Amino acid sequence: MRSELVNAFGHVYLHILVDYDNHWIQATWQGYSTPDTVKAGMEAYTEALEEANCHAMLIDTRDMVGSWSHSLEWTLEEWAPKAARAGLQFYALVVKPETFAEATADAFYASIKSFEAEVFSDLATARAWLRQRRLNRRKAGSYQFSV
């Protein structure tokens, strides 16, 4: 499953992909964010997570312009608990180093309690981290993946 969200100007700001091979949701942000686009995007990929019975997300914000600090409080207080109830256990967030988005991501990481999260500067390391978490959980028998 692949979907795209479009802003008021008709530009795609978020691509969402269910990666069935890896059992995670991959979302790629681009352009400027607003509180409304952040909320709609995060709700859309949480819905995809729940529908696909996945337990992990790989979020790429390297092409996002500016900060999403305007939505940090909502993300921590409302979205994170909802995402955890939907099954989210592991959240890999990829950011462009030394940007305002990275500063917001660091604040998110420092405050998140609902699931395990890490911030990365490259996609390959984020994928490896998620795969390792998945292997560790499967070995522990904590949950079964189904597609």
Secondary structure by P-SEA (a helix, b strand, c coil): cccccccccccccbbbbbcccccbbbbbbcccccaaaaaaaaaaaaaaaaaacccbbbbbcccccccccccaaaaacccaaaaaaacccbbbbbbccccaaaaaaaaaaaccccbbbbbbccaaaaaaaaaaaaaaaaaaccccccc
